[in-house]
Amino acid sequence: MLAALWLGILTSISPCPLATNIAAITYIGRRVERTRLVLLSGLLYTIGRTLTYVALGAAIVAGLLAIPAVSRFLQKYMHLLLGPLLIIAGMLLLQLISFRWVGGGVSEGLKQRVDRSGVWGALLLGIVFALTFCPTSAALFFGSLIPLAAQHRSSLLLPALYGIGTALPVIVFAALIALGAHYVARAFNVLTSIELWARRLTGVVFIAVGIFLTLRYVYGAV
C-alpha cells in the first residue's frame, strides 16, 4: 500500500506530469479572479485525474484476474516476472534505457470545450491528462503499479492509493497558484530537485529488489 502511494507521488512530481499539472491548473484559473474558484478548479482537476487512474488500473487488473487462463498464469508466474519488470522500471527511472513516447497536448477543440465548461472544465482536463502518459509515468504505472496490483490481486485499493498519491502535489500547486506565481516558481524548483533524487533512489531500490526477486524466484540462488 505504501509502495502504491509512493509511486503515485513520484509520478506526480516527475517533470512531465508536474509541468502538465501546473499548465492545466494555470490554464483553468487564468480567468478566475476569486481564490476559492482557483482552489475548486484544482480540486476538480485532481478528482478527474485520480478517478481516471483508479478506473484504468482497476479495469486492467480486474480484467487480468477475471480471465481464468490469465489469472492462473499470473498466480503461477507473476512472482517470476516481477523481478525483471522492476529492473526494467528502475533502469527507466535512472535513464539507463529510454524510448520514444508520443504524448498528446491540449488540442484547440479541447481548449474550447474547457472554456465553455468554466471551472468544471478542470474535471475534463484531469481525465485527459491522466491518460497522457510520458516515459516516466508509463514506467511507474504500467511497469510497477499494475504488476504490483496484479501480484496482490488488488484491482481497486492499490490503484486508488496510486491515484491519491498523484493528487497530493496537485492540490498544493493549486493553492500556490491562487497565492501567486512567485510561490509556484519557488515550489517548482524545490520539487524538481526533490524529484531528481527521489527518482534516482527509487530506481536504485527497484533494481536492487528486482535483482533479489530474480535471483530468488527465477534462479533459486537466494
N, C-alpha and C positions, 0 to 999 in steps of 0.2 A: 504493500500500500504506500509506504514511504517512497519507494522507488518510482512508482507511477506518478505520485505528486511531484517528485523532483524532476522527472522527465518533462512534465508539463511546464514547470517553472523555467527549466533550461531552454525549452522550446520558445517560450515567450520572450526571453531576454536575448535570444540569438539575434545577430544583426538583421537578418532578413525579416523575420516575423516582428521584431521590435520596431524596425522602421515602418513596416506595414501598419502596425497598430497605431503608431504616432500619427502617420499620414492620414489614416482613416478617421481618427477622432478629431484631428485638426480640421480636416475637410468638412466633417459633420458640424463642428462647432464654430466654423468661421463666420456664420451669420447669426449666431446666438449671442445675445447680449447678457442674458442672465446666467449667472454661475450655476444655478440649480439645474438649468436645462443642459448645460455642458456636461455636468455630472450625470444627468439622466441619460444623455446620449452615450456616455462611456459605459454606463451600466447596461443599456440595451445592446450595445456592441459586444460587451462581454457575454451577455446571455446568448446572443446569436452564435458567437464563436464557440462557447462552451457546449451548448446543446448539439452543435454540429459534430464536434469531436466525440461526444458521448454517443450520438446516434450512429456515426460512422464506425467507431470502434466496437460498439455493441453489435451492430449488424454483421461486421466481418467475423468477430469471434463467435457469435451465436450461430452464424451460418456455417462456420467451420465445424463447430461441435454438433450441429444438427444433422450433418451428413454422416451416416453410420461409418462408411469406409474412411472418411477423412478423420472422424473422431477417433476411431480405433488406431489409425496411423499416428495421430498426434499423441495419444496416450502411450503408444509403444515407442515412438521415435523422437518426440519433441525434446526430451532431455538430451538427446544426441545432437539435435540441430541448434539448441540454444547457445551452446558454447561458440561454434563457428559464427553464428549470427551476431553475437556480442562482439567478437573480434572484428568483424567487418564494420559494425556500427562504431566501435571505438576508433578504428582507422579512419573512418569518415570524419569523426569529430576532431581528430588530430590532423586532418587534412593530409594523411599519408597516401590516401587514394581519393580521387574525385571523379565526378561525372557531370556531364552537361544536363541541366534541368531547365526546361522551358516553362517559365512561370507566366501567369497572366496578370495584367494590370487592371486598372479601372477603365472600362470602356465608356465611350461617350453616352451610350444608351443607359448604362448603369448609373452614371453621374446624374442624368436627367431624372431617372426614377428615384434616386436618393433625394434629389432636390424637391421633387413633388411630394415625397413622403415626410419631409421635415425631419424632426428629431427621430421619428420611427424608422427613418432610413438607416439609422445606425444598426438596427437589428439585421437588415438585409446585408449590409457591408460585413457584419460579423460572420454571417453564414458564408458569404462569397470568399472572404479572405481565409477562413478556416480551411476551405477546400483548395486554396492556392498554396501548394507545398513548395518549399525550396529544399536543396540537398540536405541541410542540417535537420530541418523539421521532418522531412521524409524519413531520414535515418532514425530519428528518435521515435517517430510514431510507428512506422511500418517495420523498422528493423529491431526495435526494442520493446515498445509498449505492446504491440499486437502479439509477438511471441510470448511475452510475459503473461499477458491476459489469457492466452490460449493454454499455456502451461498450467495455470492455476484455475482454468475453467471459469474465469470471471468475465462474463460478457457485459456486465454493467458497472460494477463497483470500480475496477481499475481504470476503465475508460473515463468514468465520471471524475475520479481523482485527477487524472491527467488533464481533463478539461478545466477543472478548478484551478490546477496549477498554472495553466496558460492564462487564466483570467486575472490572477492576482496582480501582476505588474500593470495590466491594462487599467485597472481601477486607479492605481497610483498615478499613472500618466494622465488620466482624465482629470484628476484633482489638480495636478501640476499645470495642465493646460488652462484650467479655469483660473488659476492664480496668476499665470503669466509665462511668457516664452523663456524668460531668464532662468526660471526654475527647471523648465524642461531641458534646456541645454546642459545645465549642470548635472541633472539626473541622468541624462543620456550618456554623458561622458563617464560617470561613475559606473553605470550598468554595463557599458561597453568594456571597461576594464575588468569588472567582476565576471562578465560572461566569458572573456578570453580564458581566464584561469579556471573558471568553473567547467568550461567545455574541455579544457586540457585534462583536468583532474578526472572528470567523468570518463573521458576517453581512455585514460590510463587504467582506471578501475574496470571499465568494460573489457579491455584487452586482457587484464590480469585474471578477472573472473572467467572470461571466455576460455583462456588457456587452461585454467584449473578444471573447468567443466569438461573441456575436450579431452584432457588427459585422463580424467576420472571416468567419464562415461563412454568415450569413443575408444580410448586405448587401454583403459583399466590400469593405468600406471600409478594412480594416486589412491 
